[in-house]
Structure formats: C-alpha cells, structure tokens
Amino acid sequence: MSATTADEYVRAIVEVAARDASIGRVVREICALDEAVRDSALELVSAHLRTRGAAADVLECVRALRRQDVARAIAARLGPPG
C-alpha cells in the first residue's frame, strides 16, 4: 500500500466514522489496541467478512487498519476512545 493509498484509506475511514457514531466508536477502539492485539482481532474480522462475501474494498479497509501507520493516523484524527 503506497502512502497515497494509506492517506486515502485514512480519509475514507475517518469520513465514515464521522457519519456514523457507532462506527466511530468501534474504529477508535480498534485503533487504540496494541498492534499485535489489533492485528489478531482484525484477522478474525477479515475471516468473518470473507465468509459473508464482503466486498473487496471492505476487506482492503480492514487490511489497512492492521497497519500501524494507518491506525495511528486515524487515532490522531478521531481522538481516543471514550
């Protein structure tokens, strides 16, 4: 994933989180997790989504959240969980 693509995912995820408070809460919690815990949790989420036939862009967003740089950027924009 290039830096531009990472920035695009950050922007898209933050925009969705801003439109839906429940998504915002979940994204804040995910981004606040320790990297190893977040990675494991999102692997489970990805597996579940694949069994449900989730769209490729949804799976790519979940993959992007596994990246430390993306999670940090999102956390900086959304603030801490609360």
C-alpha positions as CSV (number, residue, x, y, z in Angstrom):
1,M,0.0,0.0,0.0
2,S,1.5,3.3,-1.0
3,A,1.5,6.4,1.2
4,T,-1.1,8.0,-1.0
5,T,-3.3,4.9,-0.8
6,A,-2.8,4.9,3.0
7,D,-3.9,8.5,3.1
8,E,-6.9,7.7,1.1
9,Y,-7.9,4.9,3.4
10,V,-7.4,7.1,6.4
11,R,-9.6,9.8,4.9
12,A,-12.3,7.4,3.9
13,I,-12.4,5.6,7.3
14,V,-12.5,8.9,9.1
15,E,-15.3,10.2,6.9
16,V,-17.4,7.1,7.5
17,A,-16.7,7.2,11.3
18,A,-17.8,10.9,11.3
19,R,-21.1,10.0,9.6
20,D,-21.9,7.0,11.9
21,A,-21.1,7.3,15.6
22,S,-21.3,3.6,16.2
23,I,-18.6,3.0,13.5
24,G,-16.6,5.8,15.0
25,R,-16.6,4.2,18.4
26,V,-15.5,0.8,17.0
27,V,-12.8,2.4,14.9
28,R,-11.5,4.4,17.9
29,E,-11.3,1.2,20.0
30,I,-9.6,-0.8,17.2
31,C,-7.0,1.9,16.6
32,A,-6.3,2.2,20.3
33,L,-5.4,-1.5,20.6
34,D,-1.8,-2.7,20.9
35,E,-0.5,-3.5,17.4
36,A,-0.3,-7.3,17.9
37,V,-3.8,-7.4,19.5
38,R,-5.3,-5.2,16.7
39,D,-3.7,-7.5,14.1
40,S,-5.1,-10.6,15.6
41,A,-8.6,-9.1,16.1
42,L,-8.7,-7.8,12.6
43,E,-7.6,-11.2,11.2
44,L,-10.7,-12.6,12.8
45,V,-12.9,-9.8,11.5
46,S,-11.4,-10.4,8.0
47,A,-12.1,-14.1,8.2
48,H,-15.7,-13.5,9.2
49,L,-16.2,-10.9,6.4
50,R,-14.8,-13.3,3.8
51,T,-17.3,-15.9,4.8
52,R,-20.1,-13.3,4.3
53,G,-18.8,-12.4,0.9
54,A,-17.8,-8.9,1.8
55,A,-16.7,-6.6,-1.0
56,A,-13.0,-6.3,-1.8
57,D,-12.9,-2.6,-0.7
58,V,-14.3,-3.5,2.7
59,L,-11.6,-6.2,3.1
60,E,-8.9,-3.8,2.0
61,C,-10.1,-1.2,4.6
62,V,-9.8,-3.9,7.3
63,R,-6.3,-4.7,6.0
64,A,-5.4,-1.0,6.1
65,L,-6.5,-0.8,9.7
66,R,-3.9,-3.5,10.5
67,R,-1.1,-1.1,9.5
68,Q,0.4,0.8,12.4
69,D,0.8,4.0,10.4
70,V,-2.8,3.9,9.3
71,A,-4.1,3.2,12.8
72,R,-2.0,6.0,14.3
73,A,-3.2,8.5,11.7
74,I,-6.8,7.5,12.2
75,A,-6.4,7.7,16.0
76,A,-4.9,11.1,15.7
77,R,-7.8,12.4,13.7
78,L,-10.6,10.7,15.7
79,G,-9.1,11.0,19.2
80,P,-9.0,8.4,21.9
81,P,-11.9,6.0,22.6
82,G,-14.3,7.2,25.2
